Amino acid sequence: LEVRDDKTSYIEFSQPVYQGSDETFNQVEINLTRSGDIDSIADVEVLFKDGTATEAIDFGGSYGIKEWVNFNPGDITKTLTVDIFSDMEVEGIETVNFDLIIDPNKTHLAAGSQTTTTLEISDTPVVNNPGPGSTFAGFETGDFTDWMMMGQTSIETSAIGVTPTEGIYQAVISNGNGSVSDSQLEMFVGFNPGELDSLLNVNVTEGSAIQRDITVAAGDTVSFDWNFLTNEGQNSYYNDSAFVAISDGFSDKLADTYHQLNPSNTTLGQGTGYGTFSHQFINGGTYTLSVGILDAMDTVVDSTLLVDNFSMV
């Protein structure tokens, strides 16, 4: 039987196991609770102890690092947020173990019964890919079925001011609020650090992307329609850009502010209108296709990429 007094702040994890998935970039909240004395300030540390998950690849953090968690007077719960990344590999459940650290010199603090916890990270679900020589559609399911997302993405109709090129739905990828850093996006796409800057010849600050695997035969061609929309000016120094990358080694810029921009009926001032991208595969196999939008030089003015009508023949 544990005996607690009301002059001591007792801190502990709220549960022994937390679960997250690397299906998309997401976050898991590790909760700590306080009982006993809740009227004082209480500062504790959470140690990223060890585990089977890989630092900066599977999760945002490093083993051996401690994070402060601060309880103000009246606080009974606090949250430590851990970023989860998709590494595009099937690895089974991976773990990160945490320890609660309390300074023994702070006699008004004590550990509760749950001083350790484990984060379990499960894999991205395996998607059903079209077979060699087959076709696959755009977004007429009304969602991102078979796709993975990083950053700010949504499925929209013509209500946004642009008519889809296939059916009634189109994908919207934005570099606005909800975007992720350039390093997180490079990790998602499978690029080396700094590769987005080199590809687009600009200092990339943030962005968003969608991604899926496709299985092709030699000679197959994948294509999709794209429309670049922006509030940046024509030929802007803040040269927001859209890109495509395929894991057969191909990557390229789709559009930027140096493309011909025309007035837009959307909340963004101008755009290119829909164009078409296509790529033929020399060798058969399963490849990862990524499409995204990037913010250049700043994080202030927004741009968006619309994509639709994916097909493979």
C-alpha positions as CSV (number, residue, x, y, z in Angstrom):
1,L,0.0,0.0,0.0
2,E,1.5,3.3,-1.1
3,V,1.1,6.2,1.4
4,R,1.2,9.7,0.1
5,D,1.1,13.0,1.9
6,D,-0.4,16.3,0.7
7,K,2.8,18.3,1.2
8,T,4.7,16.4,-1.5
9,S,4.1,16.6,-5.3
10,Y,4.0,13.1,-6.7
11,I,4.8,12.9,-10.4
12,E,4.4,9.8,-12.7
13,F,3.6,8.7,-16.2
14,S,-0.2,8.3,-16.8
15,Q,0.2,4.8,-18.4
16,P,2.9,2.2,-19.1
17,V,2.6,2.1,-22.9
18,Y,1.8,4.7,-25.6
19,Q,1.2,3.8,-29.2
20,G,1.9,5.6,-32.4
21,S,2.0,4.9,-36.2
22,D,4.5,6.1,-38.8
23,E,1.7,6.1,-41.4
24,T,2.2,9.8,-41.8
25,F,4.2,12.4,-39.9
26,N,2.3,12.6,-36.6
27,Q,2.8,13.2,-32.9
28,V,2.2,11.2,-29.7
29,E,1.5,12.8,-26.4
30,I,3.3,11.3,-23.4
31,N,1.2,12.4,-20.3
32,L,2.5,13.0,-16.8
33,T,0.2,13.4,-13.8
34,R,0.7,15.1,-10.5
35,S,-1.0,14.3,-7.2
36,G,-0.6,15.4,-3.5
37,D,0.6,19.0,-3.4
38,I,-0.5,20.7,-6.6
39,D,-0.1,24.3,-5.4
40,S,3.7,24.5,-5.9
41,I,6.0,24.6,-8.9
42,A,7.3,21.2,-9.9
43,D,10.0,20.6,-12.5
44,V,11.0,17.1,-13.6
45,E,12.9,15.6,-16.5
46,V,12.0,12.8,-18.9
47,L,14.9,10.8,-20.2
48,F,14.9,9.3,-23.8
49,K,16.5,6.2,-22.4
50,D,16.9,3.6,-25.1
51,G,14.9,1.5,-27.6
52,T,14.8,-0.2,-31.0
53,A,13.5,2.9,-32.9
54,T,16.1,4.9,-34.7
55,E,16.8,8.5,-33.6
56,A,15.8,11.2,-36.1
57,I,14.5,8.5,-38.5
58,D,11.6,6.9,-36.6
59,F,11.1,9.7,-34.0
60,G,12.1,13.2,-33.2
61,G,14.6,12.9,-30.3
62,S,17.9,11.4,-29.3
63,Y,18.7,8.7,-26.7
64,G,20.4,10.1,-23.6
65,I,18.6,13.5,-24.0
66,K,16.4,14.8,-21.1
67,E,13.4,17.0,-21.7
68,W,12.1,19.3,-18.9
69,V,8.4,19.0,-17.9
70,N,7.2,22.0,-15.8
71,F,4.1,22.0,-13.6
72,N,2.9,25.4,-12.6
73,P,0.7,25.8,-9.4
74,G,-2.6,24.1,-10.0
75,D,-1.4,21.9,-12.9
76,I,-2.2,18.2,-12.4
77,T,-1.3,17.0,-16.0
78,K,1.5,17.9,-18.4
79,T,2.3,16.6,-21.8
80,L,5.6,15.7,-23.6
81,T,5.0,15.6,-27.4
82,V,7.1,13.2,-29.5
83,D,7.2,13.5,-33.3
84,I,6.8,10.3,-35.2
85,F,8.3,10.0,-38.8
86,S,7.6,7.6,-41.6
87,D,10.8,5.9,-42.8
88,M,9.0,3.9,-45.5
89,E,10.2,0.5,-44.2
90,V,8.4,-2.5,-42.8
91,E,10.2,-3.1,-39.4
92,G,7.5,-4.3,-37.0
93,I,6.8,-2.5,-33.8
94,E,9.8,-0.3,-32.7
95,T,10.1,1.1,-29.2
96,V,11.4,4.2,-27.3
97,N,11.7,3.8,-23.6
98,F,11.4,6.8,-21.2
99,D,12.5,7.3,-17.6
100,L,11.2,9.9,-15.1
101,I,14.0,11.8,-13.5
102,I,13.5,13.7,-10.3
103,D,16.2,15.8,-8.6
104,P,16.7,14.2,-5.1
105,N,17.6,17.6,-3.7
106,K,14.0,18.7,-4.4
107,T,12.5,17.3,-1.3
108,H,9.0,18.5,-2.1
109,L,9.0,16.2,-5.2
110,A,8.6,12.4,-5.3
111,A,8.0,9.8,-8.0
112,G,4.7,8.0,-8.2
113,S,4.4,4.4,-9.0
114,Q,4.7,4.7,-12.9
115,T,8.3,6.0,-13.4
116,T,8.9,4.4,-16.8
117,T,6.9,4.2,-20.0
118,T,7.4,2.9,-23.5
119,L,6.3,4.4,-26.9
120,E,5.5,1.7,-29.4
121,I,5.7,2.8,-33.1
122,S,3.9,0.6,-35.6
123,D,4.6,0.5,-39.4
124,T,2.9,2.3,-42.2
125,P,0.2,0.0,-43.6
126,V,1.1,-1.8,-46.8
127,V,-0.8,-0.3,-49.7
128,N,-2.4,-2.1,-52.5
129,N,-0.4,-1.1,-55.6
130,P,-1.6,-1.4,-59.2
131,G,0.2,-4.2,-61.0
132,P,2.5,-3.8,-64.0
133,G,0.8,-2.3,-67.0
134,S,-2.4,-1.4,-65.0
135,T,-4.0,2.0,-64.4
136,F,-4.8,3.8,-61.2
137,A,-7.1,6.7,-60.6
138,G,-6.8,10.0,-58.9
139,F,-8.7,10.8,-55.7
140,E,-12.2,9.8,-56.5
141,T,-12.5,8.0,-53.2
142,G,-12.6,11.4,-51.6
143,D,-9.6,10.7,-49.4
144,F,-5.9,9.8,-49.6
145,T,-6.5,6.0,-49.9
146,D,-3.1,4.3,-50.7
147,W,-1.2,7.6,-50.1
148,M,0.9,8.8,-47.3
149,M,1.0,12.5,-46.4
150,M,3.5,14.9,-44.8
151,G,2.5,18.4,-43.8
152,Q,-0.6,20.2,-44.9
153,T,-2.7,18.2,-47.4
154,S,-6.4,17.9,-48.2
155,I,-8.9,16.6,-50.7
156,E,-11.1,19.3,-52.3
157,T,-13.7,19.8,-55.0
158,S,-14.2,22.7,-57.5
159,A,-15.5,24.7,-54.5
160,I,-12.0,26.0,-54.1
161,G,-12.2,27.7,-57.4
162,V,-10.5,25.2,-59.7
163,T,-12.2,22.3,-61.5
164,P,-10.6,18.9,-61.1
165,T,-9.3,17.3,-64.3
166,E,-10.8,13.9,-63.2
167,G,-14.1,13.4,-61.5
168,I,-15.0,15.7,-58.6
169,Y,-12.0,15.5,-56.3
170,Q,-8.4,16.7,-56.4
171,A,-5.5,16.7,-53.9
172,V,-4.3,20.0,-52.4
173,I,-0.8,20.2,-51.0
174,S,0.1,23.5,-49.3
175,N,3.2,25.1,-47.8
176,G,1.1,27.1,-45.4
177,N,0.2,26.5,-41.8
178,G,0.8,22.8,-40.9
179,S,3.8,22.4,-43.2
180,V,6.9,20.6,-41.9
181,S,10.6,21.6,-42.0
182,D,12.8,21.0,-45.1
183,S,14.8,18.3,-43.2
184,Q,11.6,16.4,-42.2
185,L,10.4,16.6,-45.8
186,E,13.7,15.3,-47.1
187,M,13.5,12.4,-44.7
188,F,10.0,11.6,-45.9
189,V,10.9,11.7,-49.6
190,G,14.1,9.8,-49.1
191,F,16.5,12.7,-50.0
192,N,19.8,13.4,-48.4
193,P,20.1,16.6,-46.2
194,G,20.3,19.6,-48.5
195,E,19.1,17.8,-51.6
196,L,15.9,19.9,-51.9
197,D,18.0,23.1,-51.9
198,S,20.2,21.6,-54.7
199,L,17.3,20.3,-56.7
200,L,15.4,23.7,-56.7
201,N,18.5,26.0,-56.4
202,V,16.8,27.8,-53.6
203,N,16.9,27.8,-49.8
204,V,13.9,25.6,-48.9
205,T,12.4,26.4,-45.4
206,E,9.3,24.2,-45.2
207,G,6.8,22.3,-47.3
208,S,4.4,19.4,-47.7
209,A,4.2,16.3,-49.9
210,I,2.2,13.2,-50.7
211,Q,3.6,9.8,-51.5
212,R,2.8,6.3,-52.6
213,D,4.4,3.1,-54.0
214,I,3.7,2.0,-57.5
215,T,4.6,-1.3,-59.2
216,V,5.4,-1.0,-62.9
217,A,6.7,-3.0,-65.9
218,A,9.5,-1.9,-68.0
219,G,8.2,0.8,-70.4
220,D,5.2,1.8,-68.3
221,T,4.5,5.5,-68.0
222,V,3.1,7.2,-65.0
223,S,1.4,10.6,-65.4
224,F,-0.6,13.1,-63.4
225,D,-2.0,16.6,-63.8
226,W,-0.7,19.5,-61.6
227,N,-1.6,23.2,-61.0
228,F,0.7,25.5,-59.1
229,L,-1.0,28.4,-57.2
230,T,0.8,31.1,-55.3
231,N,0.5,34.4,-53.5
232,E,4.1,35.1,-54.4
233,G,4.8,37.5,-57.3
234,Q,5.9,36.6,-60.8
235,N,9.6,35.8,-60.8
236,S,9.8,36.2,-57.0
237,Y,13.0,36.2,-55.0
238,Y,10.9,34.1,-52.6
239,N,10.7,31.4,-55.3
240,D,8.2,28.9,-53.9
241,S,8.4,25.7,-56.0
242,A,6.7,22.3,-56.6
243,F,8.6,19.1,-57.2
244,V,8.2,15.4,-58.1
245,A,10.6,12.6,-57.1
246,I,10.6,8.9,-58.0
247,S,12.9,6.4,-56.3
248,D,14.3,5.2,-59.6
249,G,16.6,8.2,-59.3
250,F,14.4,10.8,-61.1
251,S,13.6,14.1,-59.5
252,D,12.6,17.5,-61.0
253,K,10.9,20.8,-60.4
254,L,7.3,20.9,-61.6
255,A,6.8,24.7,-61.3
256,D,7.9,27.9,-59.6
257,T,7.2,31.6,-59.8
258,Y,9.2,31.8,-63.0
259,H,6.5,29.9,-64.8
260,Q,3.9,31.9,-66.5
261,L,1.3,32.9,-63.8
262,N,-2.2,34.0,-64.5
263,P,-5.0,35.4,-62.2
264,S,-6.6,32.7,-60.1
265,N,-10.2,32.3,-58.9
266,T,-8.9,30.7,-55.6
267,T,-7.7,32.4,-52.4
268,L,-4.3,32.4,-53.9
269,G,-3.7,35.3,-56.3
270,Q,-2.3,33.5,-59.4
271,G,-1.4,30.1,-60.9
272,T,-0.2,28.2,-63.8
273,G,-3.4,26.3,-64.6
274,Y,-3.3,22.5,-64.9
275,G,-0.4,20.9,-66.8
276,T,0.6,17.3,-67.1
277,F,3.7,15.4,-65.9
278,S,4.7,12.0,-67.3
279,H,7.6,9.7,-66.7
280,Q,8.5,6.4,-68.4
281,F,10.2,3.6,-66.4
282,I,13.2,1.9,-68.0
283,N,13.1,-1.0,-65.6
284,G,10.2,-2.8,-63.9
285,G,9.8,-2.9,-60.2
286,T,8.2,-1.1,-57.2
287,Y,9.0,2.5,-56.9
288,T,8.0,5.4,-54.5
289,L,6.5,8.5,-56.1
290,S,6.5,11.8,-54.2
291,V,4.9,15.1,-55.1
292,G,5.2,18.2,-53.0
293,I,5.2,22.0,-52.6
294,L,8.0,24.0,-50.9
295,D,8.4,27.4,-49.3
296,A,11.5,29.3,-50.3
297,M,13.5,31.8,-48.3
298,D,10.7,32.6,-45.8
299,T,7.6,31.0,-44.2
300,V,5.2,33.9,-44.7
301,V,3.6,33.8,-48.2
302,D,1.8,30.7,-49.2
303,S,1.7,28.5,-52.3
304,T,-0.3,25.4,-53.1
305,L,0.0,22.5,-55.6
306,L,-3.1,20.8,-56.9
307,V,-2.7,17.3,-58.3
308,D,-5.2,15.0,-60.0
309,N,-5.8,12.3,-62.6
310,F,-3.0,9.9,-61.8
311,S,-2.7,7.1,-64.3
312,M,-0.2,4.5,-65.4
313,V,-0.1,2.8,-68.9
